[in-house]
């Protein structure tokens, strides 16, 4: 039978990519690491790694085993901490990636009470608009916008959402409200760096950016300041639309505008407790948005 230390050694080898590096990380000898992996493979009757002279690489069976065993070990560590302290406090560190507008408008307003409930849990937010690989960048979970590609990640929809074209009333007063896609081509735009083309029901719209910003919150600000038309998630500018500092332009012109918000995590369908607790916070954060859309 294998021991928990054998499982921890397996995870370390998988993460570091080598027996020597795992031995250094665990503070044991390379021989001990090799022995533990060999014993684990024998008991499981599985080949967990492809080995060569330079590094080891997980087999398909090893990938599946790693996917299943990581959340189990995470829960075990948390259970040991809770039993030792006599209370159910969460401890450790959680890394989350999400768009800046989701962090500022939906998550941050809930963080004060969340920290009071979990004072020993530290959270690092990677607030960027680019796609972040959870596995490659060591991130525990994400809140993502848009249709999700097929992957081994587990996802749960938080709220429906769509993308719209919007502009400041002053911008419209100065340049007039566009009435067609052709009008849109002639107008000033504020965009994220990678936004140059948009699909519409009248064909592809290529735009000339007068200003590009690398942050979705700053893109909203650029639109509010009248610097150009912008394509935004409706939820990202809901407040500005209600206040009248932004107005929707040519409603329904974008093709396939649906951009749902989803909570995403790596690993098995049963994530660790830290991820589950943060998932609950995200679900509560979007509750009012769900209610608004259902009553609309």
Secondary structure, 3 states (H helix, E strand, C coil): CCCHHHHHHHHHHHHHCCHHHHHHHHCCCHHHHHHHHHHHHHHHCCCCEEECCCCEEECHHHHHHHHHHHHHHHHHHHHHHHHHHCCCCCCEEEEEEECHHHHHHHHHHHHHHHHHHCCCEEEEEEECCCCCCCCCCCCCEEEEECCCCCCCCEEEEEECCEEEEEECHHHHHHHCCCCCHHHHHCCCEEEECCCCEEEECCEEEECCEEEEECCHHHHHHHHHCCCCEEEEEHHHHHHHHHHCCCEEECCCCECCCECCEEEEECCCCCCCHHHHHHHHHHHHHCHHHHHHHHHC
